[in-house]
């Protein structure tokens, strides 16, 4: 019997007992559906996190701070450090509490720049905005967030500020569009925004900047401006009017740029070098690492339930094929008597098992894609409408293919016992079977 005939016969034999085949396929369908859906959930969330990471920080940039010798997280009284500056981090367990970090100086910046693997360092200039205003309207509170080279913020309209331009530019968050008096995000693009800061003696200074775009995104601060370096420098200078120049070199953190082609292992090596020098370096991915680990853990647990369903379905395959072998005992004897070898008999029943797995996995994957896409779209318009760009359940063709092959492999293993039994059948005894 040719291989094509063997496959055709296996497919035809599968539908001899339609009810039994349907029940077995349904059992496989449950596992395939669950596995495809949970993998889609993991793919969708992780893809959203990756997109957000690229929007709020470039992958080749490390946020560097000076390593503190105190343990502020313990809650115990800390010794006063005259070189500390506000880090702007709030302790979730103690509302209103903020942390302080040891300040970086120009000498620290030079030291970091001299470390192996670091191409350049840009200190983060802390700017406290009093308010922002458009065309003399109602002032609103806002904060400043500088634009990192390589950053691609998520935009609802317009473009990101030009990091190389000497023109004062900013992108405002979508939440400030309507309050500032704009009819839409597009209406805000090109307008002039007034930004107010105060110097150490509380004298107000007004700085005007052009709005180039409107930002959106899950992890974006609802009141944070995205400023280009020119605007950041202008605000920093206005805020420190009258401050001696030797007192200006105090930074909470700095952005250390590495080669864009640096591998994960090379970045880890650079982090170790920073640690040895008394600094701490983190990428945006590091800061979101725990969140991703939790998501991956949840997906893993859900996948475990899907695998259990598939294992239960494998017993259905064993039962179906054992019944098929028993019902076709005389047929098996006839095939062997006509010269079909034990290997071909084994292949015939194994192919039936694989075909059952293929049917169940394809139907399960198709239904999972249909349901997942519909649910994801609905949730994106309702529950997760505040998270633009989030596709909760996304499907990766490679992942679906791997899942299908894995289910077919499980089906093959489940069918190997009945197939082996059929292959071992004695043709004489089989032909006498009633």
C-alpha positions as CSV (number, residue, x, y, z in Angstrom):
1,X,0.0,0.0,0.0
2,X,1.4,3.4,-1.0
3,X,1.9,6.1,1.5
4,X,-0.9,8.2,-0.1
5,X,-3.3,5.3,0.0
6,X,-2.3,4.7,3.7
7,X,-3.1,8.3,4.6
8,X,-6.4,8.2,2.6
9,X,-7.4,4.9,4.3
10,X,-6.5,6.3,7.8
11,X,-8.7,9.4,7.2
12,X,-11.6,7.3,5.9
13,X,-11.3,4.8,8.9
14,X,-11.5,7.8,11.3
15,X,-15.1,8.5,10.3
16,X,-16.3,4.9,10.5
17,X,-17.7,5.6,13.9
18,X,-18.8,9.2,13.6
19,X,-20.1,9.6,17.1
20,X,-17.0,8.2,18.8
21,X,-14.8,10.3,16.6
22,X,-16.7,13.5,17.3
23,X,-16.5,12.9,21.1
24,X,-12.8,12.2,20.9
25,X,-12.2,15.3,18.7
26,X,-14.2,17.4,21.1
27,X,-12.0,16.3,24.0
28,X,-8.9,17.3,22.1
29,X,-10.7,20.6,21.0
30,X,-11.1,21.6,24.7
31,X,-7.3,21.4,25.3
32,X,-6.4,23.0,22.0
33,X,-8.8,25.8,22.5
34,X,-7.6,26.5,26.0
35,X,-3.9,26.3,25.0
36,X,-4.3,28.6,22.0
37,X,-6.3,31.1,24.0
38,X,-3.9,31.3,26.9
39,X,-0.9,31.5,24.6
40,X,-2.7,34.4,22.8
41,X,-3.2,36.1,26.1
42,X,0.5,35.9,26.9
43,X,1.4,37.1,23.5
44,X,-1.0,40.0,23.6
45,X,0.1,41.3,27.0
46,X,3.8,40.8,26.4
47,X,3.6,42.5,23.0
48,X,1.8,45.5,24.6
49,X,4.5,45.7,27.3
50,X,7.3,45.6,24.6
51,X,5.6,48.3,22.7
52,X,5.2,50.4,25.8
53,X,8.8,49.9,26.8
54,X,10.0,51.2,23.4
55,X,7.6,54.2,23.9
56,X,8.9,55.2,27.3
57,X,12.6,54.3,27.0
58,X,15.0,53.1,24.4
59,X,16.5,49.6,24.9
60,X,20.1,50.9,24.7
61,X,19.7,53.3,27.5
62,X,20.4,52.6,31.2
63,X,19.0,54.8,33.9
64,X,22.0,55.3,36.3
65,X,21.8,56.3,39.9
66,X,24.4,56.4,42.6
67,X,24.3,53.4,44.9
68,X,23.0,54.4,48.4
69,X,24.5,52.9,51.5
70,X,21.3,53.5,53.5
71,X,18.3,51.2,53.6
72,X,15.4,53.6,53.1
73,X,13.0,50.8,52.4
74,X,13.3,49.5,56.0
75,X,11.3,52.4,57.4
76,X,13.9,53.0,60.1
77,X,15.3,56.5,60.7
78,X,18.1,57.4,58.1
79,X,21.2,59.4,58.7
80,X,21.2,62.7,56.9
81,X,23.1,62.8,53.7
82,X,23.9,66.4,52.5
83,X,24.5,65.1,49.0
84,X,21.1,63.5,48.6
85,X,18.4,64.8,46.2
86,X,14.8,63.9,45.8
87,X,14.3,60.8,43.7
88,X,10.7,61.4,43.1
89,X,9.7,57.8,44.0
90,X,6.8,57.2,46.3
91,X,6.6,54.3,48.7
92,X,3.3,52.5,48.0
93,X,3.1,51.3,51.6
94,X,3.4,54.8,53.0
95,X,1.3,57.3,51.0
96,X,3.1,60.6,50.6
97,X,6.5,59.3,51.5
98,X,9.2,60.0,49.0
99,X,12.7,58.6,48.6
100,X,16.0,60.4,48.4
101,X,19.0,59.3,46.4
102,X,22.6,60.3,46.5
103,X,23.2,63.1,44.0
104,X,25.3,62.6,40.9
105,X,27.8,65.3,40.1
106,X,29.7,66.3,37.0
107,X,32.6,64.2,38.3
108,X,30.3,61.2,38.5
109,X,29.1,61.8,35.0
110,X,32.7,61.9,33.8
111,X,33.4,58.7,35.7
112,X,30.4,56.9,34.2
113,X,31.4,58.1,30.7
114,X,34.8,56.5,31.1
115,X,33.4,53.0,31.9
116,X,33.8,50.3,29.3
117,X,30.8,49.9,27.1
118,X,29.2,53.3,27.7
119,X,29.2,55.7,24.8
120,X,27.8,58.8,26.3
121,X,26.0,60.0,29.4
122,X,23.2,62.6,29.7
123,X,22.3,63.8,33.2
124,X,18.6,64.1,34.1
125,X,17.9,67.7,35.0
126,X,15.1,67.9,37.6
127,X,12.5,70.5,36.6
128,X,9.5,71.3,38.7
129,X,6.7,72.9,36.6
130,X,4.3,75.2,38.5
131,X,1.7,75.0,35.8
132,X,1.0,75.0,32.0
133,X,-1.4,77.3,30.2
134,X,-2.7,77.9,26.7
135,X,-3.6,81.4,25.4
136,X,-4.2,82.9,28.8
137,X,-6.7,80.2,29.8
138,X,-7.0,78.1,33.0
139,X,-3.6,77.0,34.3
140,X,-3.2,73.3,35.0
141,X,-0.6,71.4,37.0
142,X,1.9,69.3,35.0
143,X,5.3,67.6,35.3
144,X,8.2,67.4,33.0
145,X,9.6,64.3,31.3
146,X,12.6,64.6,29.1
147,X,12.8,62.9,25.7
148,X,15.4,60.2,25.6
149,X,17.3,59.6,22.3
150,X,15.8,56.6,20.6
151,X,12.5,56.9,22.5
152,X,9.4,56.5,20.4
153,X,6.5,57.8,22.4
154,X,3.0,56.6,21.6
155,X,1.2,59.5,19.9
156,X,-2.5,60.3,19.4
157,X,-1.6,63.1,17.1
158,X,1.4,65.0,15.7
159,X,5.0,64.0,16.1
160,X,7.5,63.6,18.9
161,X,9.6,66.7,19.9
162,X,12.8,66.9,17.8
163,X,15.7,66.0,20.1
164,X,18.3,67.8,17.9
165,X,16.3,71.0,17.4
166,X,17.2,74.3,19.2
167,X,13.5,75.2,19.1
168,X,11.7,74.8,22.4
169,X,9.3,71.8,21.8
170,X,7.0,69.6,23.8
171,X,4.3,66.9,23.5
172,X,1.4,67.1,25.9
173,X,-0.5,64.1,27.3
174,X,-3.9,63.4,25.9
175,X,-5.5,64.1,29.3
176,X,-4.6,67.8,29.0
177,X,-6.0,68.4,25.5
178,X,-9.5,69.3,26.5
179,X,-8.8,71.1,29.8
180,X,-6.3,73.4,28.1
181,X,-9.0,74.4,25.7
182,X,-8.3,72.4,22.5
183,X,-11.1,70.8,20.6
184,X,-9.1,67.8,19.7
185,X,-5.6,66.3,19.7
186,X,-5.0,67.5,16.2
187,X,-6.1,71.0,17.2
188,X,-3.3,71.1,19.9
189,X,-0.5,70.4,17.4
190,X,1.3,73.6,16.5
191,X,-0.1,75.7,19.3
192,X,2.1,77.6,21.7
193,X,2.1,76.3,25.3
194,X,3.2,78.5,28.3
195,X,5.1,76.7,30.9
196,X,5.7,78.3,34.3
197,X,8.5,77.5,36.7
198,X,9.8,79.3,39.9
199,X,13.3,80.1,40.9
200,X,14.7,79.5,44.5
201,X,13.2,82.9,45.6
202,X,9.8,81.9,44.2
203,X,10.0,84.4,41.3
204,X,7.9,83.0,38.4
205,X,9.4,82.5,35.0
206,X,7.3,81.8,31.9
207,X,8.7,79.8,29.0
208,X,6.9,79.3,25.7
209,X,7.2,76.1,23.7
210,X,5.6,74.7,20.6
211,X,3.3,71.6,20.9
212,X,4.5,69.1,18.3
213,X,2.3,66.2,19.4
214,X,-0.1,64.6,21.8
215,X,1.0,61.5,23.7
216,X,-1.0,58.5,24.9
217,X,-0.1,55.2,26.5
218,X,-0.8,52.9,29.4
219,X,2.3,53.8,31.4
220,X,2.5,57.5,30.5
221,X,1.9,60.0,33.3
222,X,-1.4,61.7,32.8
223,X,0.1,65.1,33.4
224,X,3.6,64.7,32.1
225,X,5.0,66.7,29.3
226,X,7.6,65.2,26.9
227,X,10.2,67.9,26.4
228,X,13.1,68.1,24.0
229,X,16.6,68.9,25.4
230,X,16.3,72.5,24.3
231,X,13.1,73.1,26.4
232,X,14.5,71.1,29.3
233,X,17.6,73.3,29.4
234,X,15.5,76.5,29.2
235,X,13.3,75.4,32.1
236,X,16.3,74.2,34.1
237,X,18.0,77.5,33.6
238,X,14.9,79.5,34.5
239,X,14.3,77.4,37.6
240,X,17.9,77.9,38.8
241,X,18.1,81.7,38.2
242,X,20.6,83.1,40.7
243,X,22.0,79.8,41.8
244,X,25.8,79.6,41.7
245,X,27.1,77.5,38.8
246,X,29.0,75.2,41.1
247,X,25.7,74.3,42.8
248,X,24.0,73.2,39.7
249,X,25.8,69.9,39.1
250,X,23.4,67.7,41.2
251,X,21.4,65.2,39.4
252,X,19.1,62.4,40.7
253,X,20.0,60.2,37.8
254,X,21.6,60.1,34.3
255,X,20.9,58.3,31.1
256,X,23.9,56.1,30.0
257,X,23.8,55.2,26.3
258,X,25.3,51.9,25.1
259,X,25.7,50.6,21.6
260,X,22.4,49.9,19.9
261,X,23.8,46.6,18.8
262,X,24.7,45.5,22.3
263,X,23.5,42.1,23.3
264,X,21.7,41.3,26.6
265,X,24.9,39.7,27.9
266,X,26.9,42.8,27.1
267,X,24.3,45.0,28.8
268,X,24.5,42.8,31.9
269,X,28.3,43.1,31.8
270,X,27.9,46.9,31.7
271,X,25.5,46.8,34.7
272,X,28.1,44.8,36.6
273,X,30.8,47.4,35.7
274,X,28.5,50.2,37.0
275,X,27.9,48.3,40.2
276,X,31.6,47.8,40.8
277,X,32.1,51.6,40.3
278,X,29.4,52.4,42.9
279,X,26.4,53.0,40.6
280,X,23.2,51.2,39.7
281,X,22.0,50.8,36.1
282,X,18.6,49.7,34.9
283,X,16.8,49.5,31.6
284,X,13.1,50.1,31.3
285,X,12.7,46.3,30.7
286,X,14.4,45.7,34.1
287,X,11.9,48.0,35.8
288,X,9.0,46.1,34.2
289,X,10.6,42.7,34.6
290,X,8.6,41.7,37.7
291,X,5.3,42.6,35.9
292,X,6.2,40.5,32.9
293,X,7.3,37.6,35.2
294,X,3.9,37.6,36.9
295,X,2.1,37.6,33.5
296,X,4.3,34.7,32.3
297,X,3.5,32.8,35.5
298,X,-0.2,33.2,35.1
299,X,0.0,32.1,31.4
300,X,2.1,29.1,32.5
301,X,-0.5,28.0,35.1
302,X,-3.3,28.3,32.5
303,X,-1.3,26.3,30.0
304,X,-0.9,23.6,32.7
305,X,-4.7,23.3,32.8
306,X,-4.8,23.0,29.0
307,X,-2.2,20.3,29.1
308,X,-4.2,18.4,31.7
309,X,-7.2,18.6,29.3
310,X,-5.1,17.2,26.5
311,X,-3.8,14.3,28.6
312,X,-7.4,13.5,29.4
313,X,-8.2,13.6,25.7
314,X,-5.3,11.2,25.0
315,X,-7.2,8.6,27.0
316,X,-10.1,9.1,24.6
317,X,-7.8,8.5,21.7
318,X,-6.5,5.3,23.3
319,X,-10.1,4.1,23.9
320,X,-11.3,5.0,20.4
321,X,-8.4,3.2,18.7
322,X,-8.6,0.2,20.9
323,X,-12.3,-0.2,20.1
324,X,-11.4,0.3,16.4
325,X,-8.7,-2.4,16.6
326,X,-11.1,-4.8,18.2
327,X,-13.9,-4.1,15.7
328,X,-11.5,-4.5,12.7
329,X,-9.7,-7.6,13.9
330,X,-10.7,-9.7,10.9
331,X,-9.8,-6.8,8.6
332,X,-6.4,-6.5,10.2
333,X,-5.9,-10.3,9.7
334,X,-6.9,-10.0,6.1
335,X,-4.5,-7.1,5.4
336,X,-1.6,-9.0,7.0
337,X,-2.5,-12.1,5.1
338,X,-2.4,-10.1,1.9
339,X,1.2,-9.1,2.6
340,X,0.8,-5.8,4.6
341,X,3.7,-5.7,7.1
342,X,3.4,-5.0,10.8
343,X,5.1,-1.6,10.2
344,X,2.4,-0.6,7.7
345,X,-0.4,-1.7,10.1
346,X,1.3,0.3,12.9
347,X,1.5,3.4,10.6
348,X,-2.2,3.0,9.6
349,X,-3.5,3.2,13.2
350,X,-0.9,5.8,14.2
351,X,-2.0,8.0,11.3
352,X,-5.6,7.7,12.5
353,X,-4.5,9.0,15.9
354,X,-2.5,11.9,14.4
355,X,-5.5,12.8,12.2
356,X,-7.7,12.9,15.3
357,X,-5.2,15.2,16.9
358,X,-5.0,17.4,13.8
359,X,-8.8,17.8,13.6
360,X,-9.1,18.7,17.3
361,X,-6.2,21.1,17.2
362,X,-7.3,22.9,14.0
363,X,-10.9,23.3,15.2
364,X,-9.7,24.4,18.7
365,X,-7.3,26.9,17.3
366,X,-9.9,28.3,14.8
367,X,-12.5,28.8,17.5
368,X,-10.0,30.2,19.9
369,X,-8.8,32.8,17.3
370,X,-12.4,33.8,16.5
371,X,-13.5,34.0,20.2
372,X,-10.2,35.7,21.3
373,X,-10.3,38.3,18.6
374,X,-13.9,39.2,19.4
375,X,-13.4,39.3,23.1
376,X,-10.2,41.4,22.7
377,X,-11.9,43.9,20.5
378,X,-14.8,44.2,22.9
379,X,-12.6,44.7,25.9
380,X,-10.5,47.2,24.0
381,X,-13.6,49.4,23.5
382,X,-14.9,49.0,27.1
383,X,-12.9,47.8,30.0
384,X,-9.4,48.6,28.6
385,X,-10.4,51.7,26.6
386,X,-7.9,53.7,28.7
387,X,-5.0,51.5,27.4
388,X,-4.6,52.5,23.8
389,X,-2.8,50.0,21.7
390,X,-3.6,47.1,23.9
391,X,-4.8,43.9,22.1
392,X,-5.4,41.7,25.1
393,X,-5.4,38.5,23.1
394,X,-3.0,38.3,20.1
395,X,-2.2,35.3,18.1
396,X,1.3,34.4,16.8
397,X,1.2,32.0,13.8
398,X,4.4,30.3,15.0
399,X,2.9,29.6,18.4
400,X,-0.3,28.2,16.9
401,X,1.8,25.9,14.6
402,X,3.9,24.7,17.6
403,X,0.7,24.0,19.6
404,X,-0.8,22.0,16.7
405,X,2.3,19.9,16.2
406,X,2.5,19.3,20.0
407,X,-1.1,18.1,20.1
408,X,-0.5,15.8,17.1
409,X,2.6,14.4,18.9
410,X,0.5,13.7,22.0
411,X,-2.1,12.0,19.8
412,X,0.6,9.9,18.1
413,X,1.9,8.8,21.5
414,X,-1.6,8.0,22.7
415,X,-2.3,6.0,19.6
416,X,1.0,4.0,19.7
417,X,-0.5,1.4,22.1
418,X,-3.5,0.5,20.0
419,X,-1.3,0.7,16.9
420,X,1.3,-1.7,18.4
421,X,-1.5,-4.1,19.4
422,X,-2.8,-4.1,15.8
423,X,0.7,-4.6,14.4
424,X,1.3,-7.6,16.7
425,X,-1.9,-9.3,15.7
426,X,-1.5,-12.8,14.3
427,X,-3.2,-13.0,10.9
428,X,-4.5,-16.6,11.4
429,X,-6.1,-15.8,14.8
430,X,-7.4,-12.5,13.5
431,X,-9.2,-14.2,10.5
432,X,-10.9,-16.6,12.9
433,X,-12.1,-13.8,15.2
434,X,-15.9,-13.5,15.5
